[in-house]
Amino acid sequence: MTHHDLALIGFGGVNRALAEIIRDRGETLADDLGFTLRVVAITDLRLGSLMQSEGIDLHAALAMTGADTFAGLPGGDAEPRNHHVIRNTTADVISEATFTNPIDGEPAISHVRAALESGKSVTTTNKGPVALAGAALNRLAEENGASFEYEGSVMSGTPVLRLAGETLKGLRITRIQGILNGTSNFVLGQMEAGKSLDDAVAEAQALGYAEADPTADIEGSDVQLKVVILANELLDAELTTADVPRTGISGITATDVIAAAAAGEHWKLIGTVERDESGAVTASVQPLSLSADHPLAGISGATNAVAFTTDLLGTVTISGPGAGRIETAYALLSDIIAIDAHQQSFAGALR
Ligand SMILES: NC(=O)c1ccc[n+]([C@@H]2O[C@H](COP(=O)([O-])OP(=O)(O)OC[C@H]3O[C@@H](n4cnc5c(N)ncnc54)[C@H](OP(=O)(O)O)[C@@H]3O)[C@@H](O)[C@H]2O)c1
């Protein structure tokens, strides 16, 4: 049986959830997947860093709170020392789950680059590195014989990138339309039920869907990053966020939403990517009032969905969670499964 050692960069909701899955399901996973997993390094702004090549006790690490640090433990330090850990850990897979920086992607881009340069594969749920430096990081991975996987950067654990990139191969995708932000979709649903935008946002915050500052969700910049990823990853475009015009939902009123519903339509914040006959790819983020027969019209609450328009298969739609710590940690696990498969096929080719 093969084996993977992981280093977790950032120990917040998502990487903690991955550690919980490994702690709680390690043996079942080994039986199901044919490889074992161990965490050998963790770094975090508050806890510091910990490297234990024989495997970290995840029960103990998960019991630590923001008041604790790794200082005093064998291999522990009160400072995060991310780059030292990424370069020197015995891990073969780095799981990057620090915060998303939509402006320059840092420090996550540097974390990913350091990992790939040292020949380690990377899984991340962080949109920043993928949207802002995806092509360069993919090249770096190839140059270093490593894998760069980021399924969770678009729809959390719902496998939208692998569905299109692997399972829909051979089809010509001409359009991708998505509800890619659960918070704004929830808010529009609440407005359809009669709430004002502000009250609906407050409700989303109370339920934990929206951040204290909901701007990225409401004004569409979160969707803009995901649209760039879909366009570049699935339609071979080279878009940046500047190429994607963006309008959020703050200009939509409850009156608009209720009037649309009375006419059988539903307002949704839609990210669109289109490829024309010449191969040119364009993208946008804007609220659209969808007729009831549109495949995305019935997607309600915080659920996400993407509809692919294809030549041979018509429209294929996938829906599922677009957020959640466990759901997003599953994306990391699915990436590790893909990394293992690449390594197995590479090893097979050498035999
Ligand atoms: N949660 C979701 O549903 C979801 C869904 C899709 C994608 N994502 C993405 O996945 C990533 C992780 O999300 P999350 O929910 O786990 O976020 P989170 O709970 O805020 O965790 C991020 C962790 O990384 C730490 N951190 C930040 N900068 C760091 C640095 N330079 N070095 C070391 N540690 C650092 C943070 O420490 P502090 O707390 O001290 O800042 C925090 O512990 C984000 O990029 C997010 O956008 C999340």
The ligand as an ORCA input file, in Angstrom:
! r2SCAN-3c Opt
* xyz 0 1
  N     -14.554     27.388      4.512
  C     -15.109     27.215      3.307
  O     -16.288     26.886      3.191
  C     -14.287     27.391      2.069
  C     -14.835     27.013      0.821
  C     -14.051     27.125     -0.342
  C     -12.775     27.660     -0.232
  N     -12.294     28.052      0.976
  C     -10.947     28.617      1.037
  O     -10.110     27.744      1.784
  C      -9.122     28.493      2.503
  C      -9.216     28.149      3.983
  O     -10.527     28.446      4.436
  P     -10.905     28.303      5.979
  O     -12.384     28.359      6.041
  O     -10.171     27.170      6.592
  O     -10.312     29.678      6.537
  P      -9.906     29.998      8.042
  O     -10.774     29.228      8.982
  O      -9.823     31.469      8.152
  O      -8.452     29.356      8.159
  C      -7.306     29.903      7.600
  C      -6.200     29.610      8.591
  O      -4.952     29.978      8.032
  C      -4.260     30.750      8.997
  N      -3.364     31.635      8.276
  C      -3.659     32.785      7.632
  N      -2.541     33.284      7.072
  C      -1.533     32.442      7.384
  C      -0.154     32.430      7.144
  N       0.441     33.391      6.449
  N       0.579     31.404      7.636
  C       0.002     30.411      8.345
  N      -1.305     30.386      8.620
  C      -2.062     31.377      8.145
  C      -5.337     31.495      9.749
  O      -4.857     31.993     10.971
  P      -5.666     33.205     11.675
  O      -7.005     32.662     12.015
  O      -4.831     33.535     12.851
  O      -5.718     34.324     10.666
  C      -6.374     30.394      9.892
  O      -6.075     29.546     10.978
  C      -9.416     29.961      2.210
  O      -8.558     30.405      1.188
  C     -10.865     29.956      1.750
  O     -11.160     31.016      0.872
  C     -12.999     27.916      2.126
*
